């Protein structure tokens, strides 16, 4: 079972785009790499392959990539 890290939305954010999450969490080197791995079908959101680079992630969404998981949580 892999460790699930958490990404907290800022208080002024309702969502974060998928490619930006990969970049912010260090799962990709930069935005171009993040967009590429998403387009290749290597990233899943809530257990389903997601190919939309700008998919809006909301609190509660779970992103998986290369055996790592990140859960989006609401700002505290």
PyMOL commands that set and color helices and strands:
alter all, ss='L'
color gray80, all
select helices_A, chain A and resi 18-24+31-39
alter helices_A, ss='H'
color red, helices_A
select strands_A, chain A and resi 4-8+16-17+43-45+48-49+56-57+62-65+68-73
alter strands_A, ss='S'
color yellow, strands_A
deselect
rebuild
show_as cartoon
